[in-house]
Amino acid sequence: MREEKFHKMLKINTLRTFCRPFLGARFGLAGLLGSAAICAGLILAGCAGKEESADSVEFLQMEAARLLKIGVRDGVGVAEIRSIVGRDTLVNRFEFGQPLERVVTLSSSQVGFMSHLGEAGRIVGVSDAKYIVDSAVYRRASGLEPRTSNLEPVTELGSGPSLDFEKLLALKPDLVMDFATGGGQDDYERINSLRIPLMLTSEWQEESPLAKGEWIKLYGMMFCGADSDCVGRADSIFKAESAAYKALRDSIGARLAQCDSLDLKTGCFERPRVIAGMSHGGVWYAPGGNSYTAKLISDAGGRYMWAGDSSRELRLSLEAVMALADSADVWVNPGAFSNSEEIVAYEPRVGVVKAFREKRVCQNDGRRGPAGGNDFYEGAVSRPAELLYNLSECLHFDPSGASKSPIMGLLPGISVDSSYKWYRNIYYF
């Protein structure tokens, strides 16, 4: 393997140095991108030690994603990824000279994107098999795949302090995909010390369903190079999802506007007031008004009660939330509880919440993997249109009515697979 020149990564404000020196033919370092809050980017696959200015990359216009850029330089695919860590921003740049063949995925969403694109066979390592929903990947990670299979087994590696570095090194991956939260469980710096090609993905920090879904374009480039069929396939998947999402969102909005203006009784539904999150130790943790969840609720025809907040996440006193108890029509994402008994056993005081009393609680665990993994964090990420439809069903479900949801009438002419059921009313379905 040819040795290439390398550099040290810069510190970003108070963040500890992320990158150490890298050696090897497959992983070099690009030049500084020109901001004190932006670090130099990592270049993956066939970079041959080249250093070029950031201006030489022709980035494509992204529709919704704000933390991902996709482009081309000299016929080679380029991706630029931003990860927000506290008040700091990491910016990594990658070049994909050759399609990747052996990939370690340490988050569920990475598996979901690869599965949707039909490239999950390239996964050789995961953090924990029990969280995997894709049945084929789960079988390979659990030793259930027949020996006659031409696919390599998937190795469980653990995560955080339990990450098995010996197993990781033995896999000789083309790339390890991880993510950074800024918390004590982050393991990317230790992986980085092994001089293994490393990518941090940050789709989970995007603030809308379409922004998350657009990350499938990154995976098309990773596994196909800049000019290949699956790049086009990834782009087509997102275009279809985006068109269906917008059509459904607009149909819901139009129906709501019609009912508001004409006060019609037949075929109408109101915009329910929605709370989200759960209390832990007397503190209610909820998505902020500038979050993915808030956007999804709004597009699904709900009125998020903290929509006016400008943050991504909230910490409220339980008393403050209880003051809204009689105003909440629907409660979404009530912690990791599967039924009403578990919820009230954990925090008895939430029993007074109107949505709880009237049995309008929407949980996102309707699709589970073989060992209980939640597909909301895996498959739903790359299917924003189906997720919007599914949440709309749950938000507008009337326990006293004969029909499940008036959303059913909005589907004609809209290409949405209504069979996906991530969200469910914990009392009825």
Secondary structure, DSSP 8 states (H G I E B T S, - for coil): -----------BTTB--------STTEEE----S-TT----EEESS-TT----GGG-EE---SS-SSEEEEEETTEEEEEEEEEETTEEEEEEEEESS----EEE-SHHHHHHHHHHT-GGGEEEES-GGG---HHHHHHHTT-S-TT-SS---EE---GGG--HHHHHHH--SEEEE---SSTT--HHHHHTTT--EEE--GGG-SSHHHHHTTHHHHHHHHH-SSSHHHHHHHHHHHHHHHHHHHHHHHHHHHHHHHHHH---SS-----EEEE-EEETTEEEEE-TTSHHHHHHHHTT-EETTTT--SSEEEEEHHHHHTTTTT-SEEE--SS-SSHHHHHHH-GGGGG-HHHHTT-EEES-SSB-TTS-BGGGTTGGG-HHHHHHHHHHHHT--TTSSSS-GGGGG-TT----TT----EETTT-
